[in-house]
Amino acid sequence: MATINPVQFIQQVRAEVSKVVWPTRREVLLTTVMVFIMAALTAVFFALVDMLIRYGLQGLLGMFG
């Protein structure tokens, strides 16, 4: 197994980090807004599904009660 010294490790890490393409502030903002919108839509969807199941079960159990 090859061993690598800490100096070489740091050099390799810096070389790899320099290859990273960082997003612009606008891209980060747009992506963040999209995530919040999708989370809100998902929450609304599951709330509606929950209400539908609840009313369906209440109606079904009300027929037998």
SULMO-V459323 format. One record per residue. N is the residue number from 1. RES is the residue in three letters. SS is DSSP state (H for helix, E for strand, C for the rest). Layout:
N:RES:SS ; N:RES:SS
This chain:
1:MET:C ; 2:ALA:C ; 3:THR:C ; 4:ILE:C ; 5:ASN:C ; 6:PRO:H ; 7:VAL:H ; 8:GLN:H ; 9:PHE:H ; 10:ILE:H ; 11:GLN:H ; 12:GLN:H ; 13:VAL:H ; 14:ARG:H ; 15:ALA:H ; 16:GLU:H ; 17:VAL:H ; 18:SER:H ; 19:LYS:C ; 20:VAL:C ; 21:VAL:C ; 22:TRP:C ; 23:PRO:C ; 24:THR:C ; 25:ARG:H ; 26:ARG:H ; 27:GLU:H ; 28:VAL:H ; 29:LEU:H ; 30:LEU:H ; 31:THR:H ; 32:THR:H ; 33:VAL:H ; 34:MET:H ; 35:VAL:H ; 36:PHE:H ; 37:ILE:H ; 38:MET:H ; 39:ALA:H ; 40:ALA:H ; 41:LEU:H ; 42:THR:H ; 43:ALA:H ; 44:VAL:H ; 45:PHE:H ; 46:PHE:H ; 47:ALA:H ; 48:LEU:H ; 49:VAL:H ; 50:ASP:H ; 51:MET:H ; 52:LEU:H ; 53:ILE:H ; 54:ARG:H ; 55:TYR:H ; 56:GLY:H ; 57:LEU:H ; 58:GLN:H ; 59:GLY:H ; 60:LEU:H ; 61:LEU:H ; 62:GLY:H ; 63:MET:H ; 64:PHE:H ; 65:GLY:C
